[in-house]
């Protein structure tokens, strides 16, 4: 019986000690209560990877090319974009609807007068989905592309036609004509992601892209 009483008394002292372990006694004053801090930290709604906090002016994907866009990017922030889209889903859709159904075939700026320009120069036409591109202000942006969220795929496709012999004389044009192959461009809108904007990191910006390759005909000359 005495042994059981001693065990019960020991347990009571242990509980009392645990309850008063966070009370600090200060000399000459009342005890200061130090409330214990929770052992967890609530996760933010979305996180930005520290890898992209200090991106260079020119991304690594564009280091070995003169093009103003990247179709492949080993450092593309897929995870960050996906979770940020889910957090701002309704507001994001209102922007995405403005660029999702762009008709790239009709967005090409064709010449106004066929008497001055003809399409005789070799070119390469592709439909692409850029991951990064340089906007009209000269700043590189992350383009929202190939992102899967809410059972849909977020893509932005555009048509590009690049001149293969820009600046050269037009083939099949007689030498008595002053001719030159000219790269023509168009201003295209893309929905982009800005990792530095903590409030709503999406916007629509303008980009200058190759649209067609034309042959510019000059004056007729007679060479004696």
C-alpha angles and dihedrals in degrees: 000000000000090000092053090050092052091050091050091048091051092052092050091051090050093052092047091049091052092050093052097041091099096052115100118198114215120197114251095010147064119290114274113226114219109200113214116246121235115261093226135064119214111244117241120249090254134355133217118218114243088224090077099041094095105032117172122247088252115039121231092248089065098044095101102036139067093215119111094226140054124220092182126041126173090193098049109143097231095152095050094047094048095052093042091052090052091051093049096029101139095044091043092055091057089060096040091054089063094060105025096081100040111146102228094186092063095040094077113109102231122197118268097218121041090193090073102035133039130175102242100123122099115252142166120233122198139163108226142177108214120208095195131013141172113248127218090270091059095252123130115235136189108243116213103240139145093010118150117206137142091010094302137096118234108215138159116198126186136179119241128187115187125195111235096197104031112174095018126111114274113260119239090024115117115250091239087076122074101230137167136179110240129194111226123201141200134205110242129186122229132182106236138192122228112196091194095062107087095183107050111347097190131092142152114245136176126250132187110228135173110266109170145347116238136185111230112208120207132189123317111251134187114217112200 
